[in-house]
Amino acid sequence: MTSKNKMQKLAMLPIFLTLVILPLISHFQEYRTNLETYDWQSADAVYDVDIFLLPKSMILCVIAAFMLVLFIGFKYYKDGMLTETYPLLVYALLIGFSTLCSQYKYFALHGGQDQFESIFVLLGYLIISIYCMYSIRHEDSIRLVMYFLLIGAAIIAVIGVFQMLKLDPLRSKLGQALMLLGTSETELQFGQPLGRVYATLFNPNYVGAYVCLTLPCAVCAGFASKKIWQKIVCFILAAALLIITFGAGAKNGLIALVISCILLLIIYRRKLLARIKWLIIGCIVCVLLLIGVDAVADNVIVNTMHVLYNTLTAESTASTRTIEDILTKDDEVELVMKDDSLHIKYQLLDNEMVVFDLTDNEGTTISYETNDTKIKLLDDRFSMIEIEPCVVGETYCFTVYADNLRWDFSNQVNDGTYYFLDWANKYVKLEKADSAVFTNCPQLFSGRGYIWAKTIPLLKKYIFLGAGPDSFQMVFPQYDYVDLAYEFAPNMLITRAHNMYLQIAVQTGVLSLICFLIFYGMYFVKSVKLYIKRKELLDDDPYLFHIGAGLFVANFGYMLSEIVNDSLPVTAPLFWAIIGIGIAVNSLISKKYPVIIKEKETALVSEDKVTETKMVQPIANKKKKQSRKRRKQQL
């Protein structure tokens, strides 16, 4: 083996680690949350554990550093810069400035709970993408990288299939031993029910995002393969990936995958129509396969489709909730309802008896009776509400019950004003968070409508620099206790935006989001020109066309799935690697097939030049003569 070949293989090593090894990294890791000082977080929540996110983010930083060393050492940049690099560099600068100016530097530098995308992880994503763009220079490198991608997808698919069959490798003795290696722990607790697919990707939703990135590549690799057995392997892999998507119940990923398949059909429309029989046979086989899987796996596909329908048709709780809002004022607690408000005051007597003063908006006293310890209001307008005196610790409080929810209040804390005792056992003032766009559909996509409605008003504060990497949990209105209780759960904390675009805009700024969209837009436009408008490439059936088309559809599907998902170290590294590979493939196609790509433009330009020579030049000469004549007359 020559030194040149050794260097080429060394250059592919970090890409292999990114595509194959990184998604599999799972290890028990304890970390300091640094959240105990916030009102909405328990004072005891100093430490927490993570299995899938934090270990991946740490390994990712190592891989990115390795790539940076190789990038500089091999001087991949010396042949010129690709245009897609420039918005990424601006994006990197904005990430850096956002970190420097952030009020939440600890999280920007170390990463935060349920996300772990510190500045180093975000910059690592960009390094991965740029490295793939510049290090992949030959078709052989593309073939090698695609092997990596399909091997990684195959491993995830196998793990997912075993999880569907309730034979979870991660719950086995060997799996737990590997994840607990080097720790004092003896057993892991898993949040997902047995039989549901989550692979090694933290959450079933990210299985859907992973499949969006890999299934189109598997299908197009099958089209590109010349050998029958290779085609069969690729299509089996694609089918397995589709199956685990249903096993994960990743309804959001399924929607994105369906739209991606439509794009794939548009690209291959001519070939598929020419082989309509095989297309029909393939569809029948897929349907039969899904029916078989559904029968074996306890109707997992039917249940997933049912859940998907319920998600899309979910209605707001606004029509059924008793309480619209709760206000903690200096002299009272006000329960705001649709048609009226209940004003609650209470007084603690010397004998530790509690006396309530209940009135409506007009100041009319509301009578009540005591049943055991609870107070029942004798007014039809407020009959759904119950009040109960209580003691929390050593503080006298009262509890309001409505809609199977409870809220505790007290004026015996500090200054005699009324406070709400939140779910972290801290006394706070209730506030109403601003809402926009999705206000009337908070249950859209399993409650994401609520998160988006409360996040969008934050954007006006973070146009230029954002709040800082991994700061979303701190800037989201966690104090919006009433709506949170109704739309989610009383003790719910919103740690992520559940929308990558809002996540970027809030954390690193709206400008950084624009840079990211420009970067993707440049790739998208070039890919549309190559794979949809250029039928000549498809007719020639080159390997690069198929692979480039698969990468294009994969990135498109991921961008769709991220409307309802966050950027996390489980799938984001794969996306940034694939889009970098996609840009490299587009560049290779432009170099390899310049005649095909430019022949029409050349022909059109040539025809126009002939016309211009005959018509434009005489007109120009005539104008010159007229101007000379005018000068002579002036003289």
ABEGO torsion letter per residue (X at the ends): XBAAAAAAAAAAAAAAAAAAAAAABBBBBBBBAGAAABAABBAABABBBBAAAAAAAAAAAAAAAAAAAAAAAAGAAAAEBBAAAAAAAAAAAAAAAAAAABABAAAAAAEBBGAGBBAAAAAAAAAAAAAAAAABABAAAAAAAAAAAAAAAAAAAAAAAAAAAGBBAAABAAAAAAAABGBABABBBBABBBGBBAEAAGBAAAAAAAAAAAAAAAAAAAAABABAAAAAAAAAAAAAAAAAAAAAGBAAAAAAAAAAAAAAAAAAAAAAAABAAAAAAAAAAAAAAAAAAAAAAGGAAAAAAAAAAAAAABBBAAAABABABBBBBAABBBBBBAABBBBBBBBBBAAGBBBBBBBBAAGBBBBBBBBEABBBBBBAAAAABBBBBBBBEABBBBBBBBGGBBBBBBAAAAAGBBBBBBAAGBBBBBBBBBBBGAAABAABGGGAAAAAAAAAAAAAAAAAAEAEBGAAAAABBAABAAAAAAABBAABBBABAGBAAAAAAAAAEAAAAAAAAAAAAAAAAAAAAAAAABAAAAAAGBAAAAAAAAAAAAAAAAAAAAAABBBBAAAAAAAAAAAAAAAAAAAAAAAABAAAAAAAAAAAAAAAAAAAAAAAAAAAAAAAAAAAAAAAAAX
